[in-house]
Amino acid sequence: MAQKGVQLDRETISCSICLDPLKDPVTIPCGHSYCMNCINDHWDREDEENIYSCPQCRETFTPRPVLVKNTMLAALVEELKKTGLRAAAADHCYAGPEDVACDFCTGRKLKALKSCLVCLVSYCEKHLQPHYESPKFEHHKLVEPTEKLQENICSRHNEVMKLFCRTDQQCICYLCSVDQHKGHETVIVTAGRTERQRELEGSLQNIQQRIQDREEDVKLLQQEVEAINGSADKAVEHSEKIFTQLIRLMEKRRSDVKQQVRSQQETEVSRVKELQEKLEQEITELKRKDAELKKLSHTEDHNQFLHNYPSLSALSESTHSSSINIRPLKYFEDVTAAVSELRDKLQDVLREMWRNILVTETEVTLSQPEPKTRADFLKYSREITLDPNTANTYLLLSEGNRTATNTEDEQPYCNHPDRFTDWDQVLSRESLTERCYWEVESRGGAVQVAVAYKNISRARESNECRFGWNDKSWSLDCDSDSCDFWYNNNKTPVSGPQSSRVGVYLDHSAGILSFYSVSDTMTLLHRVQTTFTQPLYVGLWLGFGTTAELCKLK
């Protein structure tokens, strides 16, 4: 409450112009008080009109009032300044619940300004002065106030712990060094701190580097987000345009079919009605002849009968029944069938397109370092089998579809659209979209170890079907003398130790494909860095008499 009262007094004795405590206070005729300089400056700005006003109540004065220092108010201001500052300073220096208190203060303790690591005591500003003034304390170590000074005392011997045991990695006192730490490697704590400080600096550098790396990764991911959003927006925009065009095309074809059917309907109906009218006219004529002949047959005058009979008995040419072409009642069912077939084909196309859209989904991940040892590679080993539906008919699959052999006998495989018909190749049953590793053991001749997209061509003797000779497959071609890498009909000679076993490492999301020669050690033969847009499948091409096996890896 006392502090609140001081605060109210301060507000009362403050100048409403500068908002500071009054300096050389003066009171003008309306009763309000200001600093002499503040009110003079205010009136100097109003001097042009020779009218002077109070900044608070706006009362005007003419002529300009003569200002005289209010000595009583000035004395009050000075007194309140002193008492208020002392009260605020004292309250500010007392230790609160979260502060470190001075150990020397009695009664209400003040905040500690420093703690001494030699005295193991915390001091306020007053009690700290001997440490600054007396030479006896010049070697004492002053630190920021802390409550943990007692942690520097050995709990066993109640001595200051001035040594660091390297053997047990802990601070100890002198008695500990000759007791339970006898024979251990010890140094003074400053030396231990220096060692740990160097390690800490190394850790800080490592942390800073990791922070920098992660910030770079965040930037890359942000760029990836922007690229994904941009690509998605373009894909949606283009697909909307294409679907709109498709819809318009379908609407046009629907209108064309409708118009064609109606036109043909009109033509056919007109033809039938024309024939119908002709027949109806013939019927009318025949009925008239029939009536006249009946009437003639009842004529009693023989001469009249003989005279009229020739003209009445003559009949017009009759419409032959063969000219009336009655079609089956299926005039436009062929149109319905054609439209239905179009619908089914369109559904198949859209279904396949949707399947392709789904398989091109990719996961954004941070790039991972490539394994270094075979043991590291084996952590990503994947069990892979060969798909009989893709195998050329001269490839014999065995060992649970893990082994393929190129034979002179054609195998009795059933027809299948996925089968390679002209190249001695086969694909795996499993698709690869993550990090994985596999090995191929070959014997007997040349072999190509490859990966390929599922939509690689199958049924032609052309480069579109051959592993490595198109942009849908990557292939390592190995024989007894040489090794080459093929992609998109481009050959890259590969140097390295020849081995019957080839290891393949794939990081699909990172776009990494690596081939290794595997023996007692692993030697990199060739690495590819690209972007894979579809799931990959393991591929094998075998020369005549060659056997290749997808190895079981533990």
BAMIVEX-391415 format. One record per residue (C-alpha): residue in one letter; x, y, z. Coordinates in steps of 0.1 Angstrom, whole numbers, plus 5000, padded with zeros to 4 digits. Example, Ala and Ser with C-alpha at 12.3 -4.5 7.8 and 13.67 -1.06 7.14 Angstrom:
2
{atom "A", {5123, 4955, 5078}}
{atom "S", {5137, 4989, 5071}}
//
This chain:
554
{atom "M", {5000, 5000, 5000}}
{atom "A", {5029, 5024, 5008}}
{atom "Q", {5044, 5017, 4974}}
{atom "K", {5010, 5025, 4958}}
{atom "G", {5008, 5058, 4976}}
{atom "V", {5043, 5068, 4964}}
{atom "Q", {5032, 5059, 4928}}
{atom "L", {5001, 5081, 4931}}
{atom "D", {5022, 5110, 4944}}
{atom "R", {5046, 5106, 4915}}
{atom "E", {5017, 5109, 4891}}
{atom "T", {5004, 5140, 4909}}
{atom "I", {5038, 5158, 4908}}
{atom "S", {5045, 5150, 4871}}
{atom "C", {5043, 5175, 4843}}
{atom "S", {5015, 5168, 4819}}
{atom "I", {5036, 5181, 4790}}
{atom "C", {5069, 5161, 4794}}
{atom "L", {5054, 5134, 4818}}
{atom "D", {5085, 5136, 4840}}
{atom "P", {5086, 5148, 4877}}
{atom "L", {5083, 5185, 4878}}
{atom "K", {5115, 5206, 4873}}
{atom "D", {5114, 5242, 4886}}
{atom "P", {5076, 5238, 4891}}
{atom "V", {5054, 5268, 4884}}
{atom "T", {5017, 5272, 4890}}
{atom "I", {4997, 5292, 4864}}
{atom "P", {4965, 5312, 4873}}
{atom "C", {4941, 5283, 4866}}
{atom "G", {4959, 5262, 4894}}
{atom "H", {4977, 5237, 4872}}
{atom "S", {5014, 5232, 4876}}
{atom "Y", {5041, 5225, 4850}}
{atom "C", {5079, 5226, 4845}}
{atom "M", {5089, 5262, 4839}}
{atom "N", {5106, 5253, 4806}}
{atom "C", {5077, 5232, 4794}}
{atom "I", {5050, 5258, 4798}}
{atom "N", {5073, 5286, 4784}}
{atom "D", {5080, 5265, 4753}}
{atom "H", {5042, 5258, 4750}}
{atom "W", {5033, 5295, 4752}}
{atom "D", {5061, 5305, 4729}}
{atom "R", {5044, 5286, 4702}}
{atom "E", {5011, 5304, 4709}}
{atom "D", {5027, 5339, 4711}}
{atom "E", {5016, 5349, 4676}}
{atom "E", {4979, 5353, 4686}}
{atom "N", {4988, 5369, 4720}}
{atom "I", {4965, 5344, 4737}}
{atom "Y", {4979, 5319, 4762}}
{atom "S", {4960, 5288, 4773}}
{atom "C", {4964, 5260, 4799}}
{atom "P", {4973, 5226, 4781}}
{atom "Q", {4950, 5207, 4805}}
{atom "C", {4918, 5229, 4810}}
{atom "R", {4922, 5252, 4780}}
{atom "E", {4916, 5283, 4801}}
{atom "T", {4931, 5313, 4783}}
{atom "F", {4951, 5342, 4797}}
{atom "T", {4958, 5377, 4784}}
{atom "P", {4984, 5391, 4788}}
{atom "R", {5010, 5363, 4793}}
{atom "P", {5012, 5354, 4830}}
{atom "V", {5045, 5360, 4848}}
{atom "L", {5059, 5327, 4860}}
{atom "V", {5074, 5323, 4895}}
{atom "K", {5089, 5291, 4909}}
{atom "N", {5066, 5273, 4934}}
{atom "T", {5092, 5266, 4962}}
{atom "M", {5068, 5245, 4983}}
{atom "L", {5060, 5222, 4954}}
{atom "A", {5096, 5220, 4944}}
{atom "A", {5106, 5208, 4979}}
{atom "L", {5078, 5182, 4979}}
{atom "V", {5090, 5169, 4945}}
{atom "E", {5125, 5165, 4958}}
{atom "E", {5114, 5147, 4990}}
{atom "L", {5091, 5123, 4970}}
{atom "K", {5120, 5116, 4946}}
{atom "K", {5142, 5105, 4974}}
{atom "T", {5117, 5084, 4994}}
{atom "G", {5102, 5068, 4963}}
{atom "L", {5136, 5058, 4948}}
{atom "R", {5148, 5044, 4981}}
{atom "A", {5116, 5023, 4985}}
{atom "A", {5118, 5011, 4949}}
{atom "A", {5155, 5002, 4952}}
{atom "A", {5151, 4984, 4985}}
{atom "D", {5121, 4964, 4972}}
{atom "H", {5139, 4955, 4940}}
{atom "C", {5170, 4942, 4959}}
{atom "Y", {5152, 4918, 4983}}
{atom "A", {5154, 4881, 4973}}
{atom "G", {5122, 4865, 4961}}
{atom "P", {5112, 4828, 4960}}
{atom "E", {5131, 4822, 4927}}
{atom "D", {5162, 4843, 4936}}
{atom "V", {5195, 4832, 4951}}
{atom "A", {5197, 4849, 4986}}
{atom "C", {5228, 4864, 5002}}
{atom "D", {5241, 4840, 5028}}
{atom "F", {5255, 4868, 5049}}
{atom "C", {5223, 4889, 5053}}
{atom "T", {5203, 4886, 5085}}
{atom "G", {5166, 4892, 5087}}
{atom "R", {5151, 4898, 5052}}
{atom "K", {5178, 4887, 5028}}
{atom "L", {5189, 4906, 4997}}
{atom "K", {5195, 4891, 4963}}
{atom "A", {5229, 4876, 4958}}
{atom "L", {5250, 4894, 4932}}
{atom "K", {5277, 4867, 4929}}
{atom "S", {5286, 4833, 4943}}
{atom "C", {5322, 4824, 4952}}
{atom "L", {5334, 4789, 4942}}
{atom "V", {5361, 4791, 4969}}
{atom "C", {5341, 4803, 4998}}
{atom "L", {5310, 4784, 4986}}
{atom "V", {5289, 4813, 4996}}
{atom "S", {5266, 4837, 4978}}
{atom "Y", {5269, 4875, 4984}}
{atom "C", {5247, 4906, 4979}}
{atom "E", {5263, 4938, 4966}}
{atom "K", {5272, 4950, 5001}}
{atom "H", {5287, 4918, 5014}}
{atom "L", {5306, 4912, 4981}}
{atom "Q", {5327, 4944, 4985}}
{atom "P", {5356, 4927, 5005}}
{atom "H", {5361, 4903, 4975}}
{atom "Y", {5367, 4934, 4953}}
{atom "E", {5387, 4954, 4979}}
{atom "S", {5409, 4929, 4998}}
{atom "P", {5439, 4913, 4982}}
{atom "K", {5431, 4881, 5002}}
{atom "F", {5402, 4874, 4978}}
{atom "E", {5419, 4881, 4945}}
{atom "H", {5422, 4844, 4936}}
{atom "H", {5386, 4836, 4945}}
{atom "K", {5364, 4826, 4916}}
{atom "L", {5332, 4846, 4914}}
{atom "V", {5303, 4833, 4892}}
{atom "E", {5267, 4841, 4886}}
{atom "P", {5245, 4834, 4917}}
{atom "T", {5237, 4797, 4920}}
{atom "E", {5220, 4774, 4945}}
{atom "K", {5242, 4745, 4935}}
{atom "L", {5273, 4754, 4955}}
{atom "Q", {5269, 4724, 4978}}
{atom "E", {5273, 4701, 4949}}
{atom "N", {5310, 4711, 4949}}
{atom "I", {5314, 4695, 4983}}
{atom "C", {5323, 4659, 4986}}
{atom "S", {5295, 4641, 5003}}
{atom "R", {5319, 4615, 5017}}
{atom "H", {5346, 4638, 5032}}
{atom "N", {5329, 4672, 5032}}
{atom "E", {5358, 4687, 5013}}
{atom "V", {5358, 4708, 4982}}
{atom "M", {5361, 4687, 4951}}
{atom "K", {5391, 4701, 4933}}
{atom "L", {5401, 4670, 4913}}
{atom "F", {5387, 4652, 4883}}
{atom "C", {5390, 4614, 4881}}
{atom "R", {5395, 4605, 4844}}
{atom "T", {5391, 4568, 4853}}
{atom "D", {5356, 4571, 4867}}
{atom "Q", {5347, 4604, 4850}}
{atom "Q", {5337, 4623, 4881}}
{atom "C", {5348, 4651, 4903}}
{atom "I", {5365, 4641, 4936}}
{atom "C", {5382, 4657, 4966}}
{atom "Y", {5418, 4653, 4977}}
{atom "L", {5409, 4626, 5002}}
{atom "C", {5390, 4606, 4976}}
{atom "S", {5422, 4605, 4955}}
{atom "V", {5440, 4586, 4982}}
{atom "D", {5410, 4565, 4992}}
{atom "Q", {5386, 4548, 4969}}
{atom "H", {5401, 4565, 4938}}
{atom "K", {5437, 4556, 4947}}
{atom "G", {5457, 4547, 4916}}
{atom "H", {5433, 4563, 4893}}
{atom "E", {5443, 4589, 4867}}
{atom "T", {5433, 4623, 4882}}
{atom "V", {5438, 4659, 4872}}
{atom "I", {5427, 4692, 4887}}
{atom "V", {5392, 4702, 4877}}
{atom "T", {5404, 4730, 4855}}
{atom "A", {5423, 4705, 4833}}
{atom "G", {5393, 4682, 4832}}
{atom "R", {5372, 4712, 4822}}
{atom "T", {5396, 4721, 4794}}
{atom "E", {5394, 4685, 4781}}
{atom "R", {5356, 4685, 4782}}
{atom "Q", {5355, 4720, 4768}}
{atom "R", {5373, 4708, 4737}}
{atom "E", {5348, 4679, 4734}}
{atom "L", {5320, 4703, 4740}}
{atom "E", {5332, 4726, 4713}}
{atom "G", {5335, 4696, 4689}}
{atom "S", {5299, 4687, 4699}}
{atom "L", {5288, 4723, 4693}}
{atom "Q", {5304, 4723, 4658}}
{atom "N", {5288, 4689, 4651}}
{atom "I", {5254, 4703, 4663}}
{atom "Q", {5258, 4735, 4642}}
{atom "Q", {5267, 4714, 4612}}
{atom "R", {5237, 4692, 4617}}
{atom "I", {5215, 4722, 4621}}
{atom "Q", {5229, 4736, 4589}}
{atom "D", {5223, 4702, 4571}}
{atom "R", {5188, 4700, 4585}}
{atom "E", {5181, 4736, 4574}}
{atom "E", {5193, 4727, 4540}}
{atom "D", {5171, 4696, 4540}}
{atom "V", {5142, 4718, 4551}}
{atom "K", {5149, 4741, 4522}}
{atom "L", {5150, 4711, 4498}}
{atom "L", {5118, 4698, 4512}}
{atom "Q", {5102, 4733, 4508}}
{atom "Q", {5114, 4733, 4472}}
{atom "E", {5100, 4698, 4468}}
{atom "V", {5066, 4710, 4483}}
{atom "E", {5066, 4739, 4458}}
{atom "A", {5075, 4716, 4430}}
{atom "I", {5048, 4691, 4440}}
{atom "N", {5022, 4719, 4443}}
{atom "G", {5032, 4733, 4409}}
{atom "S", {5033, 4700, 4392}}
{atom "A", {4999, 4690, 4408}}
{atom "D", {4984, 4723, 4397}}
{atom "K", {4996, 4719, 4362}}
{atom "A", {4984, 4682, 4361}}
{atom "V", {4950, 4692, 4373}}
{atom "E", {4948, 4721, 4349}}
{atom "H", {4959, 4700, 4319}}
{atom "S", {4937, 4670, 4329}}
{atom "E", {4907, 4693, 4333}}
{atom "K", {4913, 4706, 4298}}
{atom "I", {4918, 4671, 4284}}
{atom "F", {4887, 4657, 4301}}
{atom "T", {4868, 4687, 4289}}
{atom "Q", {4879, 4680, 4254}}
{atom "L", {4870, 4643, 4259}}
{atom "I", {4836, 4653, 4271}}
{atom "R", {4831, 4676, 4241}}
{atom "L", {4843, 4649, 4218}}
{atom "M", {4819, 4624, 4234}}
{atom "E", {4791, 4649, 4231}}
{atom "K", {4800, 4655, 4195}}
{atom "R", {4801, 4617, 4188}}
{atom "R", {4768, 4613, 4207}}
{atom "S", {4752, 4640, 4186}}
{atom "D", {4766, 4625, 4154}}
{atom "V", {4753, 4590, 4163}}
{atom "K", {4719, 4604, 4171}}
{atom "Q", {4718, 4624, 4139}}
{atom "Q", {4729, 4595, 4118}}
{atom "V", {4704, 4571, 4134}}
{atom "R", {4676, 4596, 4130}}
{atom "S", {4686, 4603, 4094}}
{atom "Q", {4687, 4566, 4086}}
{atom "Q", {4654, 4562, 4104}}
{atom "E", {4638, 4588, 4083}}
{atom "T", {4652, 4573, 4051}}
{atom "E", {4640, 4538, 4060}}
{atom "V", {4606, 4549, 4071}}
{atom "S", {4601, 4570, 4039}}
{atom "R", {4611, 4540, 4018}}
{atom "V", {4586, 4517, 4037}}
{atom "K", {4558, 4542, 4036}}
{atom "E", {4563, 4548, 3999}}
{atom "L", {4560, 4511, 3992}}
{atom "Q", {4530, 4509, 4016}}
{atom "E", {4512, 4537, 3997}}
{atom "K", {4519, 4519, 3964}}
{atom "L", {4504, 4487, 3978}}
{atom "E", {4474, 4505, 3992}}
{atom "Q", {4467, 4521, 3958}}
{atom "E", {4470, 4487, 3942}}
{atom "I", {4445, 4473, 3967}}
{atom "T", {4421, 4501, 3960}}
{atom "E", {4424, 4495, 3923}}
{atom "L", {4419, 4457, 3927}}
{atom "K", {4388, 4463, 3949}}
{atom "R", {4373, 4486, 3922}}
{atom "K", {4380, 4460, 3895}}
{atom "D", {4365, 4433, 3917}}
{atom "A", {4333, 4453, 3921}}
{atom "E", {4330, 4460, 3884}}
{atom "L", {4336, 4424, 3874}}
{atom "K", {4310, 4412, 3899}}
{atom "K", {4286, 4437, 3885}}
{atom "L", {4295, 4426, 3849}}
{atom "S", {4289, 4389, 3859}}
{atom "H", {4253, 4397, 3867}}
{atom "T", {4246, 4415, 3834}}
{atom "E", {4219, 4397, 3814}}
{atom "D", {4227, 4414, 3781}}
{atom "H", {4252, 4391, 3764}}
{atom "N", {4263, 4416, 3739}}
{atom "Q", {4270, 4442, 3766}}
{atom "F", {4290, 4416, 3786}}
{atom "L", {4312, 4407, 3757}}
{atom "H", {4317, 4443, 3748}}
{atom "N", {4328, 4454, 3783}}
{atom "Y", {4347, 4423, 3795}}
{atom "P", {4380, 4429, 3777}}
{atom "S", {4385, 4464, 3792}}
{atom "L", {4374, 4452, 3827}}
{atom "S", {4394, 4421, 3827}}
{atom "A", {4428, 4438, 3820}}
{atom "L", {4447, 4443, 3853}}
{atom "S", {4477, 4466, 3860}}
{atom "E", {4510, 4451, 3868}}
{atom "S", {4511, 4438, 3903}}
{atom "T", {4538, 4446, 3928}}
{atom "H", {4558, 4414, 3933}}
{atom "S", {4563, 4402, 3969}}
{atom "S", {4600, 4398, 3963}}
{atom "S", {4604, 4436, 3960}}
{atom "I", {4591, 4440, 3995}}
{atom "N", {4623, 4437, 4016}}
{atom "I", {4613, 4431, 4052}}
{atom "R", {4644, 4433, 4074}}
{atom "P", {4647, 4416, 4108}}
{atom "L", {4635, 4437, 4137}}
{atom "K", {4671, 4447, 4146}}
{atom "Y", {4676, 4478, 4125}}
{atom "F", {4699, 4497, 4149}}
{atom "E", {4711, 4470, 4173}}
{atom "D", {4745, 4471, 4155}}
{atom "V", {4747, 4508, 4165}}
{atom "T", {4739, 4499, 4202}}
{atom "A", {4765, 4471, 4201}}
{atom "A", {4792, 4495, 4186}}
{atom "V", {4785, 4521, 4213}}
{atom "S", {4786, 4495, 4240}}
{atom "E", {4819, 4482, 4227}}
{atom "L", {4832, 4518, 4227}}
{atom "R", {4821, 4522, 4263}}
{atom "D", {4839, 4490, 4273}}
{atom "K", {4871, 4500, 4256}}
{atom "L", {4869, 4535, 4271}}
{atom "Q", {4864, 4519, 4306}}
{atom "D", {4895, 4497, 4300}}
{atom "V", {4916, 4527, 4290}}
{atom "L", {4905, 4548, 4319}}
{atom "R", {4911, 4519, 4343}}
{atom "E", {4946, 4514, 4330}}
{atom "M", {4953, 4551, 4331}}
{atom "W", {4941, 4553, 4367}}
{atom "R", {4963, 4523, 4376}}
{atom "N", {4993, 4542, 4361}}
{atom "I", {4984, 4573, 4381}}
{atom "L", {4983, 4553, 4413}}
{atom "V", {5017, 4536, 4408}}
{atom "T", {5035, 4569, 4400}}
{atom "E", {5028, 4581, 4436}}
{atom "T", {5061, 4588, 4453}}
{atom "E", {5071, 4594, 4489}}
{atom "V", {5092, 4625, 4498}}
{atom "T", {5119, 4614, 4521}}
{atom "L", {5153, 4628, 4532}}
{atom "S", {5181, 4612, 4513}}
{atom "Q", {5199, 4584, 4533}}
{atom "P", {5236, 4576, 4529}}
{atom "E", {5244, 4545, 4508}}
{atom "P", {5255, 4515, 4529}}
{atom "K", {5293, 4509, 4531}}
{atom "T", {5298, 4472, 4539}}
{atom "R", {5281, 4441, 4527}}
{atom "A", {5266, 4436, 4562}}
{atom "D", {5250, 4470, 4558}}
{atom "F", {5237, 4462, 4523}}
{atom "L", {5222, 4429, 4536}}
{atom "K", {5200, 4449, 4560}}
{atom "Y", {5180, 4459, 4529}}
{atom "S", {5180, 4424, 4512}}
{atom "R", {5148, 4416, 4495}}
{atom "E", {5135, 4381, 4485}}
{atom "I", {5127, 4383, 4448}}
{atom "T", {5111, 4356, 4425}}
{atom "L", {5108, 4355, 4387}}
{atom "D", {5074, 4359, 4370}}
{atom "P", {5066, 4329, 4347}}
{atom "N", {5042, 4350, 4327}}
{atom "T", {5070, 4373, 4316}}
{atom "A", {5096, 4346, 4308}}
{atom "N", {5106, 4339, 4272}}
{atom "T", {5096, 4304, 4262}}
{atom "Y", {5133, 4293, 4260}}
{atom "L", {5139, 4302, 4297}}
{atom "L", {5134, 4274, 4322}}
{atom "L", {5125, 4286, 4357}}
{atom "S", {5133, 4265, 4387}}
{atom "E", {5142, 4266, 4424}}
{atom "G", {5109, 4282, 4433}}
{atom "N", {5112, 4306, 4403}}
{atom "R", {5144, 4321, 4416}}
{atom "T", {5166, 4304, 4389}}
{atom "A", {5164, 4308, 4351}}
{atom "T", {5183, 4288, 4325}}
{atom "N", {5185, 4294, 4287}}
{atom "T", {5178, 4261, 4271}}
{atom "E", {5174, 4248, 4235}}
{atom "D", {5140, 4233, 4243}}
{atom "E", {5110, 4256, 4242}}
{atom "Q", {5090, 4255, 4274}}
{atom "P", {5052, 4249, 4273}}
{atom "Y", {5042, 4283, 4287}}
{atom "C", {5007, 4295, 4280}}
{atom "N", {5002, 4326, 4259}}
{atom "H", {5003, 4358, 4280}}
{atom "P", {5005, 4395, 4270}}
{atom "D", {5033, 4401, 4295}}
{atom "R", {5057, 4375, 4279}}
{atom "F", {5089, 4385, 4261}}
{atom "T", {5085, 4368, 4228}}
{atom "D", {5117, 4377, 4210}}
{atom "W", {5143, 4384, 4237}}
{atom "D", {5155, 4357, 4262}}
{atom "Q", {5144, 4379, 4291}}
{atom "V", {5123, 4376, 4323}}
{atom "L", {5111, 4401, 4349}}
{atom "S", {5104, 4396, 4386}}
{atom "R", {5070, 4392, 4402}}
{atom "E", {5077, 4418, 4429}}
{atom "S", {5078, 4455, 4423}}
{atom "L", {5105, 4477, 4439}}
{atom "T", {5097, 4511, 4453}}
{atom "E", {5119, 4514, 4484}}
{atom "R", {5155, 4508, 4495}}
{atom "C", {5164, 4472, 4486}}
{atom "Y", {5194, 4450, 4478}}
{atom "W", {5197, 4417, 4459}}
{atom "E", {5224, 4395, 4444}}
{atom "V", {5226, 4375, 4411}}
{atom "E", {5248, 4345, 4407}}
{atom "S", {5255, 4334, 4371}}
{atom "R", {5274, 4306, 4354}}
{atom "G", {5279, 4293, 4319}}
{atom "G", {5279, 4324, 4298}}
{atom "A", {5267, 4361, 4293}}
{atom "V", {5241, 4376, 4315}}
{atom "Q", {5224, 4410, 4319}}
{atom "V", {5213, 4421, 4353}}
{atom "A", {5187, 4448, 4349}}
{atom "V", {5158, 4468, 4363}}
{atom "A", {5129, 4479, 4342}}
{atom "Y", {5095, 4496, 4343}}
{atom "K", {5064, 4473, 4339}}
{atom "N", {5054, 4491, 4307}}
{atom "I", {5085, 4480, 4288}}
{atom "S", {5075, 4465, 4254}}
{atom "R", {5073, 4427, 4252}}
{atom "A", {5062, 4413, 4218}}
{atom "R", {5086, 4428, 4193}}
{atom "E", {5122, 4421, 4183}}
{atom "S", {5133, 4457, 4187}}
{atom "N", {5152, 4479, 4210}}
{atom "E", {5119, 4488, 4228}}
{atom "C", {5119, 4453, 4244}}
{atom "R", {5156, 4448, 4250}}
{atom "F", {5170, 4456, 4285}}
{atom "G", {5192, 4488, 4284}}
{atom "W", {5183, 4497, 4249}}
{atom "N", {5154, 4521, 4258}}
{atom "D", {5145, 4546, 4284}}
{atom "K", {5125, 4521, 4304}}
{atom "S", {5153, 4499, 4316}}
{atom "W", {5189, 4500, 4330}}
{atom "S", {5212, 4470, 4325}}
{atom "L", {5246, 4457, 4334}}
{atom "D", {5259, 4434, 4307}}
{atom "C", {5285, 4409, 4319}}
{atom "D", {5304, 4381, 4302}}
{atom "S", {5338, 4364, 4309}}
{atom "D", {5359, 4392, 4294}}
{atom "S", {5341, 4425, 4299}}
{atom "C", {5313, 4444, 4315}}
{atom "D", {5292, 4473, 4301}}
{atom "F", {5264, 4494, 4314}}
{atom "W", {5235, 4501, 4290}}
{atom "Y", {5207, 4527, 4292}}
{atom "N", {5186, 4541, 4263}}
{atom "N", {5209, 4524, 4237}}
{atom "N", {5240, 4541, 4252}}
{atom "K", {5269, 4519, 4263}}
{atom "T", {5293, 4528, 4292}}
{atom "P", {5323, 4505, 4296}}
{atom "V", {5327, 4494, 4332}}
{atom "S", {5361, 4485, 4348}}
{atom "G", {5364, 4464, 4379}}
{atom "P", {5371, 4429, 4391}}
{atom "Q", {5351, 4402, 4373}}
{atom "S", {5329, 4381, 4396}}
{atom "S", {5302, 4355, 4390}}
{atom "R", {5281, 4373, 4416}}
{atom "V", {5266, 4408, 4411}}
{atom "G", {5250, 4428, 4439}}
{atom "V", {5224, 4455, 4431}}
{atom "Y", {5214, 4483, 4455}}
{atom "L", {5183, 4504, 4448}}
{atom "D", {5171, 4536, 4466}}
{atom "H", {5140, 4543, 4445}}
{atom "S", {5130, 4576, 4461}}
{atom "A", {5166, 4589, 4460}}
{atom "G", {5170, 4577, 4423}}
{atom "I", {5201, 4557, 4431}}
{atom "L", {5209, 4524, 4414}}
{atom "S", {5243, 4508, 4421}}
{atom "F", {5260, 4476, 4408}}
{atom "Y", {5287, 4458, 4427}}
{atom "S", {5311, 4430, 4421}}
{atom "V", {5307, 4407, 4451}}
{atom "S", {5335, 4383, 4462}}
{atom "D", {5353, 4385, 4495}}
{atom "T", {5348, 4423, 4492}}
{atom "M", {5323, 4445, 4474}}
{atom "T", {5336, 4467, 4446}}
{atom "L", {5314, 4493, 4430}}
{atom "L", {5311, 4488, 4392}}
{atom "H", {5286, 4515, 4382}}
{atom "R", {5262, 4539, 4399}}
{atom "V", {5232, 4556, 4384}}
{atom "Q", {5217, 4589, 4398}}
{atom "T", {5184, 4596, 4382}}
{atom "T", {5146, 4600, 4389}}
{atom "F", {5125, 4569, 4388}}
{atom "T", {5089, 4577, 4379}}
{atom "Q", {5074, 4542, 4382}}
{atom "P", {5080, 4510, 4403}}
{atom "L", {5109, 4489, 4391}}
{atom "Y", {5111, 4452, 4384}}
{atom "V", {5142, 4430, 4384}}
{atom "G", {5152, 4418, 4349}}
{atom "L", {5175, 4391, 4336}}
{atom "W", {5187, 4384, 4301}}
{atom "L", {5206, 4351, 4296}}
{atom "G", {5228, 4340, 4268}}
{atom "F", {5224, 4304, 4255}}
{atom "G", {5234, 4279, 4281}}
{atom "T", {5236, 4305, 4309}}
{atom "T", {5220, 4300, 4343}}
{atom "A", {5213, 4329, 4367}}
{atom "E", {5200, 4327, 4402}}
{atom "L", {5185, 4353, 4425}}
{atom "C", {5204, 4344, 4456}}
{atom "K", {5189, 4338, 4490}}
{atom "L", {5205, 4363, 4514}}
{atom "K", {5206, 4360, 4552}}
//
